[in-house]
């Protein structure tokens, strides 16, 4: 949650909990984290259900849920990265001791740039090693800067820039209070005539304020920084400008509830990302997915499909940059858009394609998270088969899911009970209507009654009413 900024991570927006969410992680609107990863769970039969469909629980979007991100063990890449930082500190200390100030600066600059393109997990080990890195680099750069000032030489990696880059790393691992202190230090000492970098630093500070739940302050600072940048968006400040527009979009969507302005802000963010960085970065892909969702909600289905297809290509090309839950939700948006257009075969092929992509992430995804993603995709596949009239295939799909639920649901219900219950009820709903279509009415009604009870338990009266209508019709 990660900048100049590589990913968009997410946390519940407009809540003050300082959860991991860095510039680099500009994933989906943070308020959506409260609203659903289960777009697969919307009613396929009625357009009015599209909005509800996006109000389930978007908790698994970023790199799985925030809690999972905080608790999961570092993967081999992250472990190697931490070990590399330890070796780097030793070598850089030797370099500094030898008097090579130029090389010392270059080494620190390169290390911070690398970290800001990496997805460090928030762990005690990561926090400790980053603290050591910051202490060493601040001590060395402070001495080098003083020496260069006496000689009236230009420094390559000045202290204000070190504070700036270190703040984004701290934000990425969830240490937002330290991040705010460092970015404030950067603003205090940056030359006031530095009109190019000053707005960028303000945007970083605004994003950190957002991470701390101070959304009104962040909105004001983002707006001021964007005004200062004006039309002078370049590849150097493009990442920060995109961050600002993205978070302005979140604010319009989650606080002001002004969807049109939110879409405009996200469109500007995507235009910058796509124009300067193409689809090689998650920043572009993840912004596109938010827009895809908003286009689908506002009945711009064709635009939703276009962005969904582009995002899926970006994921396939740079698969290492994405985790299983995000891949699943991306495919689910695209599949839902095809369903809205009535292109059910395209919906089915999209689900199959995403399933195949997901398999390539199996080895590096914990088994519980992976099977949750499989469950969601199979749930959507079952409803897709039902809608195409393939009742027997749909019934077989849901029967297999019923068996899978025995192993995947216990842990899922502990981790995210509302999401798990919705998925389970959704499965039982479509299993029930499939059974009824196959003339197995009593079994179908039984499944629908179970689905209704679960929907009522999670206060999804819209879906409970669907179940009730079906039950009443078959009871007459």
Helices and strands as residue ranges (DSSP letters): G 30-34, G 39-41, H 49-53, G 58-60, H 66-71, H 76-97, H 101-115, H 124-151, H 159-172, H 176-189, H 197-211, H 215-229, H 238-251, I 252-256, H 259-277, H 282-297, H 301-317, G 319-321, H 324-341, H 344-359, G 362-364, H 367-387, H 391-415, H 417-437, H 441-457, H 461-475
